[in-house]
Amino acid sequence: MDRPFLTPRELLVWAACFLAGGSLIVLTGFTSLDPDSALYVGISGKLAGEPPSRWIAPLWWGFWGWTHLFREHPAGLMMLPATLGKLGIPGVQAAYVQGVAAQMGVLMLIGVLVSRVTRAAEGRAAMLFLQVMPVAFIFRVRSNHEYPMLFWLVLTLVALDNVRHRSWLWAAVVALAISAALVIKGVFVVLILIAAGLWILLNPTRRTGSMTRPIVAVALALVAAALVAWGYDLWYFKVTGETFWAPYLRRQLGPVTVASPTTGALTALHHLGFYVLRIVWHPAPWSAAVLMAAWHYRGRLVATVRSAAEGRTVLFCGLFVLAVIGLLFPLSRFAERYAFSATYTVGTIGVVLACRNWKPIQRMDRWWASSSTAAAVLWLILIVLRLVVGPMLPRLQ
């Protein structure tokens, strides 16, 4: 019987590190100066004092100078911290604990996917080295949508892989992931659907099984998400006397226009540069491994991808990154966090390339060759450093 990617002992180590890190966040009363985090933890803290029946419709409660209904995003991000607040954990710190939990889940799920595409050792290396990217330092302990959304994205891919070659029961996980992403960040669920479509089409793990199974799983998930959205609106109307989704969509999609062809072209070009620079800088140094490999194989890149055992994975990563940037850069609204999932995609493939081609990395393989314990310990150390010295350090840009 094959050794599981994460053994029970390793899972216990990860759980212990999470409990230690989460406890430190609560005991130190950690708060972040990041404006978005301050908003979401503030709302979470207020919701914890409200009856659960009203959690569907949070207010601004004076944050950013506003007091009306909060319709920037659905309320999913704030509900778990509010629940923890009812159990005695301060709602503010509970929001940060939720963020680091999602971050840990992302690392473990990415490790699982990488181990299926390549080798278990490279999956464990990804869990270790993705923690030292600039974007990981920027989002280390924050209350934002990015890590939860990336968690549901990667879980969707793992579940689709399992639906294809294991059991139909994983279709329920696909439905859960897509529905959860919808009630966390609304329209941004489209990025998960793009990733799911590419994953089904390309089958990067080369698992045997019919393509029909994951397609049906996504179709069922869309039906489930539609029912969840309908139920969300009914609950919202019961509490406020107003619907949620129509005003939300006007708020999200209304501003994403450009004034004129000339202004619009200049705006789009500026945004393209903005996202490309962050796709290169935020996953560094692993983005350098991708650029070096692309340059080395520049004359035969297509042939190399076709012949490589992991060619489908390279194609998936490349197409997903291009799809994310292509979807985002023409819009008048832009932010580095929008490209978060693409950043981790570049970082992941870069780690694998570095493990294969960079001699200093290869000489360090004793740290991850047989266990993910080093990655778990590093995770805890970096959380502690963020809590202790993070406030004194400048923000990476």
Buried (B, 14 or more C-beta within 10 A) or exposed (E): EEEEBBBEEBBEBBEEBBEEBBEBBBEEEBBBEBEBBBBBBBBBBBBBEBEEEBBBBBBBBEBEEEEEBBBBBBBBBBBBBBBBBBEEBBBBBBBBBBBBBBBBBBBBBBBBBBBBBBBBBBBBBBBBBBBBBBBBBBBBBBBBBBBBBBBBBBBBBBBBBBBBBEEEEBBBBBBBBBBBBBBBBBBBBEBBBBBBBBBBBBBBBEBEBEEEBBBBBBEBBBEBBEEBBEEBBEBBBEBEEEEBBEEBEEEBEEEEEBEEEEEBEEBBEEBBEBBEEBBBBBBBBBBBBBEBBEEEBEEEBEEBBEEEEBBBBBBBBBBBBEBBBEBBBBBBEBEBBBBBBBBBBBBBBBBBBBBBEBEEBEEBBEBBEEBBBBBBBBBBEBBBEBBEEBEEEEEEE
